[in-house]
């Protein structure tokens, strides 16, 4: 969540209700410097400006998640993972379905998703600052549902990009300033149905066409310190990125992106460091209101460290998202399963030459 004042706290630890793992999740330096006759002269040097951004996977708050929520207790669904989310200065995710009771099925398809607008209170309680909207479900119930979703997010103060009432709106960048660091967020969809793509006068999502990626990222880079680009891409349950994902991610970086994040597969994909920038090809699910395939059990919360307005580190916290176990209350994995997820990510990332270490149950990119 957005923290505009840097707090002096000791290392924060989180106890996983799933198995007792304790992991450190962030030490924030105090603002200002110490004074006194015995201090080290170097203590007067300016402290680095550090901002942490947490990125989570797909969020579908309807269906069984909505039924499992407690209307009088906003944040209940995120309660088991909330201490980790609270450690963020900026919290982001992919809103996979509209927040609306309006509209009608726009394009016949196997799965159509939506959630009641009241579920926005869950996002607020969790501390979400930004959500991406360019995906293959945002237009499931057409323009009226999209319009209501945009209004709900605006009313709740949650920044968003990737969908709008026309193409220009869908491509428009969202900006956030935290601790004097200006973030730009872009969101593109490379998934079907293409009828969901916005047009000059047609509501919809921002298509991930190369010319749009190049132009929009380059424009954002002129206006912000950190540019974050989210893609909805790949195939469901694919752990290995497709070649176009790699090409588009590099294209984004080449035009000014600092962080590239992927969604849609519902499972994790590997990490690449390209030109010193971080690409996380898929973050998997985070809180998804269906009983999915038993292959959908692992995810991670990705923590990006920004120091003096440059991204300097990435680590990830493995989480359990198998709803038959967690009942739509995502939680940290225990030590054994965290180690397993980190080994999986090492394998997924090997093709990119990415080195990932297990440091106390947290995957750390070296």
N, C-alpha and C positions, 0 to 999 in steps of 0.2 A: 504494500500500500504506500501511498505517497507520504513521505516523512520530510517536511521542509526544514526541520531542525535536526542536526546531528546529535544524537544522544550518547551519553557516556554510559555504556553498559559493558558488563563482562561477557565472556563467551557464553552464548545461549545454548542450552542443551535441550534436546527433545527426546522424550521417552515414547517409543512406539508401543501402542496398545496391542499390536499384533505379535510381539515377541520379545520386547524388552531391550531393543537396541537403543543405545544412547549415541547421538551424533552431535557434534558442534555445528551450529547453523548460523554463525555470523558474529563477529566481534566488531563493534562500531566504535571508532575513535571519538574521544571527546573533542568538542570544538575549543579553540583557544590553546594556549601553551602554559606550562607551569612557570612559576616565578620563584626566585630564591637564590641565595648566594651560593649554594652548593650545586646548582644545576649544571648539567652538561651544556656547553655552549651550543651544541647541535640541536638542543631542545627548542631553541628559538627559531629554527628553520620552519618555513611554512609547511603545515601538514598537508598531505595530498587530499584532494577532494575525491571521496569515494562514494559511489552510488551503486546499489545492487538492484538488478532487475531479475525477477523470477518470471519464468515463462512456463505455463502449463498447457496440457493438451486439450483435446476436444471436450466441450461442455454441452451436454444436452440435459436440461433441467426439467423436461416433461416426463410423461409416462410414469414409470415406477419411481423415479427420483421425486417427482412431484407428489406422488402418493405417500412417499416415505418422509417427506418434509413435515415440519411442524410450523404451521402458519403463524403461531404466536411466539415462535422461537427462531427468528431469522438467523441463519448461519449454522443451524443444526447439522446440515449435511456435510459441511466443511469442518466441523468441530474437531475431529480427530487429527486433522492436518493443519489446523489454524496456527499453532505456534510457529510452524515453518513459514507460512504465508505472511505472518506478522513481521517477520524479519526483513521483508523486502521494502525497498523504497518505491519500487514500481512493480505492480503485479499485472500480468497479462495472460490471456487465454484465447481460445477460439470458440466463439459462441456458435454452436453447430445448428441451432434451430431458432426460429422466430419466437419472440415473446408476445403472443397475440392469441385472442379468441376470435379474431375477425378473418374474413376471406374464405376462400374455397380452394380445393386442390387445383393447382395451376397447370401442372403437367402430370398425367397419370404415371406413377412409378411404384415400385414394390414397397418402398418404405417412405412414409411422409412423417415429419417430426414437427412438433411445436410444444411450447410450454405456456402456461398461464402467465400473464404479465406480473403477477404477484411474486413470481420466482426471481424477479430482478432483485428483490430484497436479499436473496441468498448471495448474489454477486456483490452487493454493497457490503453485507456483513463480512464476507470473506476478504474484502479489501481490493477488489478488482478496479484497476485504474483504466485499463484499455482492453477491448475485445475486438478480434478480427471477425469480419462478417462474410467475406468472400468464400462461400463453400456451396456444396451441392444440396443443402437443405434450407438455406435462408429464404428461398422463394417457393418453398413447398406449398404455401397457402396464398401465394400471389401478392400483388402490390399492396392490398389493404393490410395484410399481415406484416409486410415489410415496413410500411408506413408507421404502423403502431409500434413496432419494435424500435424503430429509430427514435420515436417520440419518448418511449419508455426509457431508453438509454440516456437520452438527453435530460429527461426529468430527474434521473438518478445520478447524473453527473459522471457517467462512465463514457470515456472517449471511445471512438469506434471508427473504423474505415473499412472499405471493401464492398459496400453496398449503398445504393441510393436510389432516388426517384428518377434519375437519369444517369447517363454515362459519366458526365462531369462530376456529379455528386459521388458516384461509386468510386471514381479514381481519386477523389480528394484525400489528401493526407491528413492524419490526425496528429496534433502536436501536444506535447506535455513538457512542462519545465519543472524539474525537480532538483533542488540544491544547485541552482544555476546551470544545470545541464539541460539542454533543449533536445528532446526526443522527437523524432518523426516516425510515424507508423503507417506503413502501406500494406495492403492486403489484396492478393490476386487469387482467382480461381482458375485451375486448369482441369476441372472435372466436368462431367456431364450432369444434367442435360444442358446443352448450349443455349436452350431457350431461357435459361436463368440469367444469361449475360445481359447486362444493361445495354441500351442503345441510346441514341441521341435524345429521344423523348420517351424511352421505355425504362421503367424501373427494373432493377436487377443488381447483379454482382459485377465486380470489376474483372474483366477477362485478363488472363495472364499472357497476353500477346507480347512478343519480344519488343515491338516498338513502344508499347505502353510501359513495359518494365524499364526500358532504357530511359525514356523521357521522364517518367514519374520519379524514379530513384534519383536521377541526376538533379532534378528540380528540388527534391527534398534535401539533398546533400548540401545545397546552397543555403538552406534555411535552418539547418539543425546541426547539433554537435554529433548526435548518434542517430543513425538511420536503421530502423528495424523493418525488415520485409518479411511478411508472412505469405506462404504459398499453400493453397489447398491442392494437392497433387498426388500422384502415384496411384497404386492399386490397394484395395483393402487387404489387410493381413500380409502385405509385402514387407519383409525386413530389409530388402536390398533396394536402394534407389534405382530408378530407371535413368537411362542416359540423359533424357531431357531435363530431369530434375537437376542433375549435376551441371548441365549446360546453363540452365536458367539461374541457378544459384550463383555460379561464377559470373554470369552476366550482371546480376544484381550487384555483386561486390565490385566488379569492374566499373560500375557506374556510380558507386558511392555508398553502397550498403555496408554497415558495420556488423550487423547480425542478420542471419537468414534462418527462418524457422519454418518447418513444414508440418502439415496436418493432413488428415484423411485416412491413412492406413489403419488407424486404431491400434497400431503396435509401434514399437520403437524401431527406428532406423539409425544408421551410424552418424558419426560426427566427422566433419572435415575442417581442417584449418587451411584456409586459402588466402594467400597474401596477408597473413596475419589476422584475418577475420574468421569468425566462427559460423559454421553452417551446421545446423542440427536438422537432419533431413526429415525426421518425424518424431513428434513428442508423444504419440500414442493418445489413448483416452486419458481423461483426468477424472471427470465425474459425468458419467453417461447413463441416462435413465432406462437402459434396457439390459436384459439378461443375454449378453452377447456370447459369441463362440468362446469355448474354454481356452482358445489361444489368446484371448484378450484378458490377460491377468496382470501384466506388468506395465508400468509406466514410470515416468520420472518427472520431477520438478527440476528445471534447468535454471541455474543461478549464474548470471553474467555479472562480472565485476567491471565497473567503469571507474577508472582512476584518471583524474585530471582530464576528463572528457575524451578518454580513449578506452576501448574495451581491452582489458588486460588479462581476463581469466574466465574460465568456464568450468563449473563442476555441476554434478547432478545427484539428486537424492532419489533413489529407487522407491517406488510406491506400489502398493497393492490396489488394483482396481477391479478385481474379480468380484462381481456383484453378488454372486451366490454366497460369498464369504463376508464381504464388507457391508452388504445391504445398502449400497449407494452412499457409503460414508468412507471415502478414500482415506487410506492411512499409510504411514511409512511401512516399508517391509522390515522384517526382522533381520538380524545380522546374516544368517545363512542365505536367505533369499536375496538380500542386497548384494552379497558377494556374487551370487549367481547372475543377477541382472548386470552387474558390472562386467563380469566375464562375457556375457552376451554382447554387451556394447563394445568391448574390446574386439570381439570377433567381427561384429558388423562394421567397425571402423578401420579394420586392418587394411582393407584395400586402399584407404586414403593415407596410410602411413601415420595415422593419429595414435599417439601414445596416451593411454588412460590408466591411471593408477587407482587402487582402492585405498583411500586414506580414511580409516575409521568408518567404513561403510558408505562413504561418499565417493562417487566416481569423479576423478579430477584429471582434466586434460592438461598434459604437460607441454 
